[in-house]
């Protein structure tokens, strides 16, 4: 009887030992068989600290075991106990699209139950992985530290509970400081006048005196610019040569003083507006062979920001037989006004 | 009174004579043996400056090199053989340390200081001794002695002292000793230092850095100042990166061109030189002369500016494009990013900004 008891006891001890060995071996085998995933990368959409961004993983799983779940766990270290980087959050994470290379092309869902770990699962997947695996999560919140490295541990599992590991691998990533580039564009107007004196020569009743000046203008003002002419007609003491108050052709033997900003043939004076800008001669001063002079009139304008244009102002003067002799002159001032 | 000894009593006499003979012979032997020994060992002078250096002290290590070095031998007699006998004690009867073996020993090179410079061979017949012999050596030893044996197996006990008794001989049979000396040696536990190197990527972006040290990165704003139609506005920021990823890393730039409300400064999508009076925004990662801005990649790493961003005086900007890359593990590099902006006459006034994010992706 005592012998039988001893045999039973020995039998129980052997069974217990065998069971412990089996459990231990099974535990080790699930880890020991985890191979390293290769060609693994993590591309984050934005490296800005605390940004909500996408996390795109690609890797190649060496095992052909069917994958039913996978986890991507962010840690402050590549190995050892995992501490989730401060600020990192998966709570709003979504799948950008169905992952590829995991076997089934549909049925994968996100599980955000575990803080710090992006997880996907597809319990019905029955197809072995092939080629490269790719999965992208949106709305992942970066860690809050800038210019800080963090690590994501990738693990594939053969069950749908993230328990029985197949393959593993780690990738390192980093947040970075965002660079803000600034430049200030000030309001600008460029306005230059070429020359200071326009000699019209000695006038006669049989010929038209003429000459030109030039001016260049540009601006980045929203509503462009306008240029006015300001001054008097040709004057000599108390004598004047009548200004053309409306566009009029040049007529010899008639007292006339006028200008325009286009090319003319009668007389042959002036050139058209040049340059890449959008400025034009103003009404009243934009018709060939028609001249006018009214102080304060707008002679050129642009209604939008404009690059530079060069305007050639043509001056004509005629006299009649009664025009008093003398040296006639006028001081003209052109004023450019921008409209921001 | 005479004592008559009968023939029957001869046995005691014989025994007595025999004992006496043995006693006398023993005394003679005791007297002469040391004298004879003097001729072979009393002249064995102490070898000085002696050492035996082991290439490995690991217990049971095989293929170990034992190098004997001594000062010039004290006796000028020509040496024809030599040995180092290894024992567990420095004196007394010799017990070879367990595991020690000279059976695979070879001469690393011809010994020096023993006379002939050629003709020395190893004799591995005695398991506990490293031996060399040169029967034809007729040259007296001179200068420091050096002999190296390869292929020696260390004793199996760790952290255990053992001894080597060095003896030179005037014959080629390791019989007639000339000089001798003892050295102490020891095995030692081999220390295994373990270190795990995990995946690593160090990356930072800012406007100022010391060397390649991301710990010193600072700043986040690059001010290009006031743009004008007659000069190029420019500025710089810095990036630093390193990784142990087997396929290196790539860095992309992400963001928009300079923008003010609905107004933008045109990005140089195809790459171009800086042209004043033209709306342009672009970057590159090299030193430039027109305008004078930026500097070359620095650091001991192998990272380089990407093709489209690596030509001096050519600027480009395309969001998502790779600006720097390396195809292998690399030490740190610091990249200086140069920014240029030009405007034309119609560029609306305003404060233009661009928030740029650089993303480094390591490829394991």
Interface residues (C-beta under 8 A of the other chain):
Chain A: X38 X39 X40 X41 X42 X43 X44 X45 X46 X47 X48 X51 X77 X78 X79 X146 X147 X149 X151 X169 X170 X171 X172 X173 X174 X176 X177 X178 X179 X180 X181 X182 X183 X184 X185 X186 X187 X188 X190 X218 X219 X220 X221 X222 X277 X304 X305 X306 X307 X308 X340
Chain B: X196 X198 X199 X200 X201 X202 X203 X204 X205 X206 X207 X214 X217 X219 X220 X221 X222 X223 X224 X225 X226 X227 X228 X229 X233 X235 X237 X239 X243 X245 X247 X254 X258 X260 X265 X337 X339 X341 X343 X344 X345 X346 X347 X348 X349 X350 X351 X352 X353 X354 X355 X356 X357 X358 X359 X360 X361 X362 X363 X364
